[in-house]
Amino acid sequence: MHVNGKVALVTGAAQGIGRAFVQDLLEKGAKVALVDRNGEAGEESKAALDEQFEPQRTLFIQCDVADQEQLKGAFNKAVEHFGRLDILVNNAGVNNEKDWESTIHINLTSVIRGTYIGLEYMRKGNGGDGGVIINISSMAGLMPATHQPVYCATKHGIIGFTRSMAMAAEMKNYGVRLNTICPGFVNTPILQSIDKEENMGQYYAYKDEIKDMMKFYGVMDPSLIAKGLIMLIEDETLNGEVMKITVSQGIHFQKYNTLPLTSTQ
């Protein structure tokens, strides 16, 4: 898929990885709806982008993705404004082991709901022209995370859901590809949550161990994750893939055994 001229919606778009996604999508010629619950950061991002790109190519929508009606409304506003939806990036996420139910709602439930809403707008046979959905997981979705078990569970869930939906969408001829990105440690505001007891709860005492892991594995710039995103969008052979991005290996893919039942059988 050529990104130029396409319409994208990115959640958690005001800062960190989401902001890097928006930047690269705009540089490739897309129009982008920035969705974020942080109104101040969102308006600042919109203003900064307006200095680089035509203002009409971006739209900021303040939205708590955990709120079902707000999320539906955000998609509706984006499609009303731009006329279509071609690329969806479910990126919004938090690290909060203390309020673990909220972490599940934001990290996993909103990704599932966002995917279903996006498919309604994008899928062929329902008025859409097809497209790409990228759900953002983590390396914590592929291995245990001792001091972040709920965060880890949500990221595992994203992978299982996205791989399954990729097969379902192919079988139903939706014309929509679904892929997942699993970054290692990235230099974003979410890393700062490790220093806060209100986020880490009973695991706060282990914050230094997590910081030692960051030093060992290294911390990446969000721009590298954005490079992976563009690759998944542009390469039409990629569906149901789990892209891993780490300091040591860069962009590479998780290998799985062939399933006994595939969409081609």
C-alpha positions in Angstrom: 0.0 0.0 0.0 1.2 3.5 -0.9 0.9 5.7 2.1 0.6 8.9 0.1 -3.0 10.2 0.0 -4.3 7.6 2.6 -6.1 8.5 5.8 -4.8 7.2 9.1 -6.0 7.2 12.7 -3.5 6.8 15.5 -4.4 6.4 19.1 -2.0 7.6 21.8 -0.7 10.0 19.1 0.3 13.0 21.2 3.6 11.7 22.6 6.2 9.0 22.3 5.8 6.2 19.8 2.4 7.5 18.6 3.9 11.0 17.9 6.7 9.4 15.8 4.1 7.3 13.9 2.2 10.5 13.0 5.4 12.3 11.9 6.4 9.5 9.5 2.9 9.0 8.1 2.7 12.7 7.3 6.1 12.7 5.7 4.9 9.9 3.5 1.9 11.9 2.4 -0.9 10.6 4.6 -3.6 12.6 6.4 -3.8 11.7 10.1 -6.3 11.9 12.9 -4.4 12.1 16.2 -6.4 10.6 19.0 -5.2 11.1 22.6 -6.8 11.6 26.0 -4.2 14.3 26.9 -5.7 17.4 25.4 -2.8 19.8 26.1 -0.2 17.5 24.6 -2.5 16.8 21.6 -3.0 20.5 20.9 0.7 21.1 21.2 1.4 18.3 18.8 -1.1 19.6 16.3 0.4 23.1 16.5 3.9 21.8 15.9 2.8 19.7 13.0 1.0 22.6 11.4 4.3 24.4 11.1 5.7 21.5 9.0 2.6 20.3 7.1 -0.6 21.7 5.7 -3.0 22.1 8.7 -5.8 20.4 6.9 -3.8 17.1 6.8 -4.1 16.6 10.6 -7.0 16.5 13.0 -6.6 16.2 16.8 -9.4 14.4 18.7 -9.3 14.3 22.5 -10.5 10.8 23.5 -10.2 8.3 26.3 -9.9 5.1 24.4 -11.2 3.1 27.4 -14.6 4.9 27.0 -16.6 3.0 24.4 -18.7 6.0 23.2 -15.7 8.3 23.1 -13.8 5.8 21.0 -16.7 5.4 18.6 -17.1 9.1 18.4 -13.4 9.6 17.5 -13.6 7.2 14.6 -16.8 8.9 13.4 -15.2 12.4 13.6 -12.1 11.2 11.7 -14.2 9.7 8.9 -16.5 12.6 8.7 -13.6 15.0 8.5 -11.4 13.1 6.0 -14.1 11.0 4.2 -12.5 7.6 4.6 -10.1 5.5 6.7 -7.3 3.4 5.3 -4.8 2.9 8.1 -5.5 2.3 11.8 -2.8 2.2 14.5 -4.0 1.1 17.9 -1.1 2.4 19.9 -2.5 3.9 23.2 -1.2 2.1 26.2 -0.3 2.5 29.9 1.8 0.8 32.5 -0.2 0.6 35.8 0.1 -2.5 37.9 -1.7 -0.9 40.8 -4.9 -0.1 38.8 -4.6 -3.2 36.8 -8.2 -3.2 35.6 -7.7 0.1 33.9 -4.5 -1.2 32.3 -6.6 -4.1 30.8 -9.3 -1.6 29.5 -6.7 0.7 27.9 -4.1 -1.8 26.7 -6.3 -4.6 25.5 -10.0 -3.9 25.5 -9.6 -0.7 23.6 -7.4 -2.4 21.0 -10.0 -5.0 20.4 -12.8 -2.5 20.3 -10.8 -0.1 18.1 -10.0 -3.0 15.7 -13.7 -3.9 15.3 -14.7 -0.3 14.8 -12.0 0.2 12.3 -13.0 -2.9 10.4 -16.5 -1.6 10.1 -15.2 1.5 8.3 -12.5 -0.2 6.3 -13.6 -3.6 5.2 -14.7 -4.4 1.7 -18.4 -5.4 1.4 -19.3 -2.7 4.0 -18.4 0.4 1.9 -14.7 0.4 2.7 -11.8 0.0 0.4 -9.7 -2.2 2.6 -6.6 -1.1 4.4 -4.2 -2.0 7.2 -4.5 -2.2 11.0 -1.4 -2.2 13.2 -1.8 -3.1 16.9 1.1 -2.1 19.1 2.2 -4.8 21.6 5.6 -5.2 23.2 8.5 -7.6 23.7 6.6 -8.2 27.0 4.0 -9.8 24.8 6.4 -12.6 23.9 8.0 -13.4 27.2 7.3 -13.1 31.0 7.7 -9.7 32.6 8.3 -10.5 36.3 7.5 -7.1 37.7 4.7 -6.1 35.2 2.4 -9.2 35.0 -0.8 -7.4 34.0 1.0 -5.2 31.4 2.6 -8.4 30.1 -0.8 -10.2 29.9 -2.4 -7.3 27.9 0.5 -7.4 25.4 0.3 -11.1 25.0 -3.4 -10.7 24.4 -2.8 -8.1 21.6 -0.7 -10.6 19.7 -3.2 -13.5 20.0 -6.1 -11.3 19.0 -4.3 -9.6 16.1 -3.0 -12.9 14.6 -6.4 -14.5 14.9 -8.2 -11.5 13.3 -5.7 -11.4 10.5 -6.7 -14.9 9.5 -10.4 -14.1 10.0 -10.2 -11.0 7.8 -8.4 -12.9 5.1 -11.0 -15.7 5.1 -13.9 -13.2 4.9 -12.2 -11.2 2.2 -12.3 -7.9 4.1 -9.3 -6.6 2.2 -7.7 -5.5 5.5 -4.4 -6.8 6.7 -3.6 -6.9 10.5 -0.1 -6.9 12.0 1.6 -6.4 15.4 4.7 -4.5 16.5 6.6 -5.6 19.6 9.2 -3.0 20.5 11.7 -3.4 23.3 12.4 -0.5 25.6 11.7 2.8 23.9 12.4 6.3 25.1 8.9 7.5 25.8 7.0 8.9 28.8 5.7 5.4 29.7 9.2 4.5 31.0 8.8 7.3 33.6 5.9 5.3 35.2 8.4 2.8 36.6 9.5 5.4 39.1 6.0 5.9 40.5 4.4 3.8 43.2 1.0 4.8 42.0 1.8 2.9 38.8 3.9 0.0 40.0 2.0 -0.8 43.2 3.5 -3.9 44.9 6.3 -4.0 42.2 7.6 -0.5 43.0 10.4 -2.0 45.1 11.8 -3.6 42.0 12.1 -0.5 39.9 15.9 -0.5 40.0 15.9 -4.1 38.5 13.8 -2.8 35.6 16.2 0.0 35.1 19.1 -2.4 35.1 17.3 -4.3 32.3 17.0 -1.1 30.3 20.7 -0.6 30.6 21.4 -4.2 29.6 19.0 -4.3 26.6 19.3 -0.6 25.6 16.6 2.0 24.9 15.5 2.9 21.4 14.4 6.1 19.8 10.7 6.1 18.7 11.7 6.9 15.1 12.9 3.3 14.7 9.5 1.9 15.7 7.9 4.3 13.2 10.2 2.9 10.5 8.8 -0.6 11.3 5.3 0.7 11.1 5.8 2.1 7.5 7.3 -1.2 6.5 4.2 -3.1 7.7 1.9 -0.7 5.9 3.7 -0.7 2.6 4.5 -4.4 2.2 1.3 -6.0 1.1 2.6 -9.5 1.6 2.6 -9.0 5.4 -0.5 -10.2 7.3 -0.7 -11.7 10.7 3.0 -10.9 11.3 4.6 -10.1 14.6 7.4 -7.6 14.1 10.0 -7.4 16.8 12.2 -4.3 17.2 15.2 -4.4 19.6 18.5 -2.6 20.0 20.5 -5.7 19.3 18.7 -7.0 16.3 16.8 -4.0 14.9 13.6 -4.9 12.9 13.0 -8.6 12.6 10.0 -11.0 12.9 8.8 -13.6 15.3 8.8 -17.1 13.7 5.9 -19.4 14.4 5.2 -23.0 13.4 2.7 -23.4 10.5 -0.8 -23.7 11.9 -2.7 -27.0 11.0 -5.6 -24.9 9.7 -4.9 -21.8 7.6 -7.1 -19.5 5.7 -5.9 -21.1 2.4 -7.3 -24.5 3.3 
